[in-house]
Amino acid sequence: MTSRNQKGRQPVTPKGKSCREKLLAVAKEVFEERNYHEASVVEICRRAQVANGTFYQYFSNKEAVLLELAARLSKQLESQLRAALHADGD
């Protein structure tokens, strides 16, 4: 792991935010289809139709994308668990 910020630069424009979200969505698909180790930044960029340099504007490496996806999944799960705990009934 590098000493660089694992999340990369956070986009400020709507276009940048959209691009970062697209990269995350495509990376999720690639990870699901292949697995983390067989997936590549090049393939993620090709499918997202962005240059490799664009990827590195938002993420320092493939691991940073995986960590972002895992954090999001964890937040979703926590939210669902909290809702279930506070739901009426059993």
N, C-alpha and C positions, 0 to 999 in steps of 0.2 A: 504494500500500500504506500502511496506517495504522501508527502507532507502537504500537498496542495489541498485546498478545500474540496471535499468529496462531492459537494452539491454543485460546484461550479457557480457561475454567475446567475443570479436570479433575473429573469427578464422583466422589463418595465413597460414595454409596449404590448398592446393586444396581439400584434403579430408574433412577437417573441414568446409570449405566454402560450399562444396557440402552437407554435413550433415545438416548444419544450414538451407540451402535453402530447403532441403527436409522436415525438420521439419516445416518450414513456409508453404510450399505447402500443406502438409498433414493437418496442423492446419486449413488452409483456407477451405479445403474440409469438415473437421469435423464441423467447425463453420457453414458452409452453410447447412449441412445436419441436424444438431441438433439445434443449436443456441449456443451462447457463454456460457450461464449458464449451459446448459446440457452437454457441451463438457468437457472432462477431459484430464489432462496431460497424464494420464495412457493410454487412448485411442489413443491420438496423437502419443505417443511413440510406442505403439503396431503396429499401422498402418505404421509408419515410420521404423519399425523394428530396433529400437534402445533402449538401456536401459534408464530408467527414469533418471539416473544420467547424461546421455549425454544431455538430454534436459536442465538440470539445469546448464550445462557448458555454454550454449549459452543464456539462458533466465532465469530470476529470478522467473518467474511465468507465468501463462496463460495470465494474463493481459498484460504482456510485449510483448507477441506474437501478441495479438490483436492490441496493439499500433503500433507495427512495420508494420503490414499489413495495418492499417489505414494510416500510414505515406506514405507507398508506393503507395497506391491508390490515396492519395491526390496529390502526385508528378505526377502520370500519368495523372490525371485529369487536373492539372495545365499545363502540357506540351501540352495536347490536346487542351485546351482552347487557349493557346498562338499560337499554329499552326493555329487554326481556325481564330483567330484575324488577323493573318498575311497572310492568304490565299488570293489569288486573287479572285475577284468577291464579291458576297454578303456574 
